[in-house]
Amino acid sequence: MAQSQALLAIHQALKKCFRAVEEQQEVWSKTVPEFKPLLGSLSNLAEQLQACQKVAFEHTPLKAFPDLQQRLSYRLISTMEDVMQRVAEKMTELQKVRDAVSQQVAAVFHVYMQQAEELGVLASLERSAVCPSVADMLEWLQDIERHYRNDYLRRKILLQVRYDNLPEIQGLPEVWNAVSEQKQQDLVHDSLLKVSFFLEDG
């Protein structure tokens, strides 16, 4: 009886966690594409700023406006800062997903540790056609948590660019797309697929 109660408690915690992962994955999948137009805009502004810095205004008809180059550069940098602020806000949304998943996974492991002795090793390894084993599901959750942590960190490092490195800023969209096209997203999708029957059962 104690073993069945322990298994029920763990299963309830696992279902709650996987459902939370489903919700957070929707937020993540919606947020990541929203970076594309922002980084495209940032790249274009960096290109304009680089062109502005290269032009010798004193040798053009615009030489009558001695501070024009400085004013244009200032305006472009200000606009870039505004875009970077919006990018930072989007990164905060990804950070919230990462933190929410980490908290949910930690909560499941807390429940498991409380019930592990009553459950026993053999019961944690038992699986059926519709219900993966507790051990498998805990491992998948660890993998999912690691995925969000690593993916967030990779993107954060990618966006740590300096305003004086204009070629690097211009290349951001291409590098970002390369990160987004990596197959790690399949890990979350595949794991949720493996527990779909388990989640439907209550």
PyMOL commands that set and color helices and strands:
alter all, ss='L'
color gray80, all
select helices_A, chain A and resi 2-54+57-59+61-64+68-119+121-125+134-158+166-170+172-180+185-194+196-200
alter helices_A, ss='H'
color red, helices_A
deselect
rebuild
show_as cartoon
